[in-house]
C-alpha cells in the first residue's frame, strides 16, 4: 500500500463571528500515525470534516493526494473515515449498515462478513444499531472505515468506548496500517493512548495550530522539570528561586511546585540547608499529557 | 451515480413497513369509500355511474400519497437527525450526485408503491363495479383509466416534493409539513371563490393532477399537457432549491 499525503493549506472556518479554525497549514505524510490533539472546541473535528468534504472551509483547502475529496474517483476506497460512531440509523442492523456503505464503495456484499469479523462483530451482524453498546458502535464505525481497504484513515476519537482489548487491537491495527505505508490521522483525548500510538502530533488550540512535531519531541518539552512537595512550600520556593531556579505552582496541589533550571541534587541540598522538609522530590518524565497541558494552558505558538 | 443510487436504495430497506402501509392504504381506503358510498352519496352502487365509483375508489391513492409523503420525509429527514449524512457525504462528497441519488431512490420507491397501490385500488374499483351490477372492466375503459392513472401521479409527485423539502429543512417534520400544506392548500382554495381558484390553478399541483386525471373543475382545468407541465415545473423548482442549498451548506450534524 502507498498512502497519500494529507495537506491543509491555510484552512480557516468561521461560523458568523466565531472563528473555529484559523489558518491551519500542515502536511501529514504516509507511513506514520499522526495524532490530532486539542481541548474540546479546539477545531479538531471541524478540520477533519473539512478534509472529508462534509463542511466547507471559509478559506484555504484540505486535500488528499493533492485533490479534494469530491475529486477522488472512489472516496471511500481512498479515505476511510469515522467521525461519529453513533451516526447510524438506530433501526439498521450492523450488516445492513455495512451493506449501504459497501454499495456506495462499489463493493460486493461478500465484503461485509470479513469486515465484521475483522472488528470482532461477526456475531452481531443482525443486531440493530440501537442495541449496540458504544464500544460495538465504535467497532462498526471502524468496520465501515476499513471496508473499502483505503490508504488513508481519518478517525475522530476512535478509542471512545472501546474496552482495553479493543484499544490494543486498534493500536496494533493502526500501527500495521501505517507500517504498510498507510496514512493515519486520528484525534483522541486519551493522552496515554495517544502517546502509545502516535508517531507525530498536531496540536490545535482555539482553532490555531500550536504544535506540529514528532510525538517524542513534543513529550520531551516537559522532560527535566522537577516536582517537589513540602508542608512549607512557600519557604522552599523562595529558597530555590534565590538559588537560580524557576518555580511554578502545580494545579490542585497547593503543597507542590515544579522547578526548572536546577537538578534534584541541588533542590535537595537547598531544602536541607533551609531546614524545609520534603515530602516529594522527583524528575518529570516527559509525557504527551503534560506537554499538552502546558502548551494549551499557555497557548504557546509553534 | 450508480453506486450512490444503489446505496440509497439499500438505505430504504428499513422503511419497508412504511412502504407496505403506503401500498395498503390505497386499496384499504378505496374499500372504505366504496362501502360508505350509499351513505355519503345517498345512492347505492347500482345507482351510481361506473365513472363515479372509479373516481371514488381513486381517493384511495390520496391516502397512498399521504403515506408516501411520510415515507419520503422520514427516509431523507432521518439522514440528518441521526447524523448519518456525514457518512453519506464522506462516501459521496459530490453533493449533486448524492442529492440525485436520494431523489432517484425516493422516486423509484414511490413509483413501486404507486404501481402496487394502483393495481390494488383498481381491483377494489372493479369489485365495487361488479357489486353494483356494472361491467367490472369499465375500470380500464374510457375516462376511468385516465382517472386512476392521473391520481396515481400523487404519491410520486408528493413523495419527490417531500424528499426535496427534507433536504431543505433537514428535518422529517419540516418535510411532512411542507408536502401536507401543498395538499391542504388545494383543499381550501375553493373556499375563497372561483376567481382565486382560477388564478391559482396554473401553479396548483392539485389542479394539475386533477387536470391530468380528468377530474378538474371548470376553474382549475389546465388540460392533460398543462397539468403535466405544472407538475414537472414544481419538481424542477423544488429540486433546484434543494440541491442549491445542499451544495452550499455544511453537511450538518
HADDOCK unambig.tbl for C-alpha pairs under 7 A between the chains (distance, minus, plus):
assign (segid A and resid 52 and name CA) (segid B and resid 90 and name CA) 5.78 0.50 0.50
assign (segid A and resid 53 and name CA) (segid B and resid 90 and name CA) 6.78 0.50 0.50
assign (segid A and resid 53 and name CA) (segid B and resid 93 and name CA) 5.98 0.50 0.50
assign (segid A and resid 54 and name CA) (segid B and resid 86 and name CA) 6.23 0.50 0.50
assign (segid A and resid 54 and name CA) (segid B and resid 89 and name CA) 5.83 0.50 0.50
assign (segid A and resid 54 and name CA) (segid B and resid 90 and name CA) 6.62 0.50 0.50
assign (segid A and resid 54 and name CA) (segid B and resid 250 and name CA) 6.26 0.50 0.50
assign (segid A and resid 54 and name CA) (segid B and resid 251 and name CA) 4.89 0.50 0.50
assign (segid A and resid 55 and name CA) (segid B and resid 250 and name CA) 4.36 0.50 0.50
assign (segid A and resid 55 and name CA) (segid B and resid 251 and name CA) 5.51 0.50 0.50
assign (segid A and resid 56 and name CA) (segid B and resid 250 and name CA) 5.92 0.50 0.50
assign (segid A and resid 69 and name CA) (segid B and resid 93 and name CA) 6.42 0.50 0.50
assign (segid A and resid 70 and name CA) (segid B and resid 93 and name CA) 4.89 0.50 0.50
assign (segid A and resid 70 and name CA) (segid B and resid 94 and name CA) 5.20 0.50 0.50
assign (segid A and resid 75 and name CA) (segid B and resid 91 and name CA) 5.72 0.50 0.50
assign (segid A and resid 76 and name CA) (segid B and resid 90 and name CA) 6.97 0.50 0.50
assign (segid A and resid 76 and name CA) (segid B and resid 91 and name CA) 5.03 0.50 0.50
assign (segid A and resid 87 and name CA) (segid B and resid 82 and name CA) 5.41 0.50 0.50
assign (segid A and resid 87 and name CA) (segid B and resid 83 and name CA) 4.66 0.50 0.50
assign (segid A and resid 87 and name CA) (segid B and resid 84 and name CA) 4.80 0.50 0.50
assign (segid A and resid 88 and name CA) (segid B and resid 82 and name CA) 6.26 0.50 0.50
assign (segid A and resid 88 and name CA) (segid B and resid 84 and name CA) 5.57 0.50 0.50
assign (segid A and resid 89 and name CA) (segid B and resid 82 and name CA) 5.86 0.50 0.50
assign (segid A and resid 89 and name CA) (segid B and resid 84 and name CA) 6.94 0.50 0.50
assign (segid A and resid 91 and name CA) (segid B and resid 14 and name CA) 6.87 0.50 0.50
assign (segid A and resid 92 and name CA) (segid B and resid 14 and name CA) 6.47 0.50 0.50
assign (segid A and resid 100 and name CA) (segid B and resid 7 and name CA) 4.49 0.50 0.50
assign (segid A and resid 100 and name CA) (segid B and resid 10 and name CA) 5.61 0.50 0.50
assign (segid A and resid 100 and name CA) (segid B and resid 11 and name CA) 6.18 0.50 0.50
assign (segid A and resid 101 and name CA) (segid B and resid 7 and name CA) 6.84 0.50 0.50
assign (segid A and resid 103 and name CA) (segid B and resid 3 and name CA) 5.79 0.50 0.50
assign (segid A and resid 103 and name CA) (segid B and resid 6 and name CA) 6.22 0.50 0.50
assign (segid A and resid 103 and name CA) (segid B and resid 7 and name CA) 4.92 0.50 0.50
assign (segid A and resid 104 and name CA) (segid B and resid 3 and name CA) 5.01 0.50 0.50
assign (segid A and resid 104 and name CA) (segid B and resid 4 and name CA) 5.19 0.50 0.50
assign (segid A and resid 104 and name CA) (segid B and resid 7 and name CA) 5.16 0.50 0.50
assign (segid A and resid 104 and name CA) (segid B and resid 91 and name CA) 6.35 0.50 0.50
assign (segid A and resid 105 and name CA) (segid B and resid 3 and name CA) 6.97 0.50 0.50
assign (segid A and resid 106 and name CA) (segid B and resid 3 and name CA) 5.72 0.50 0.50
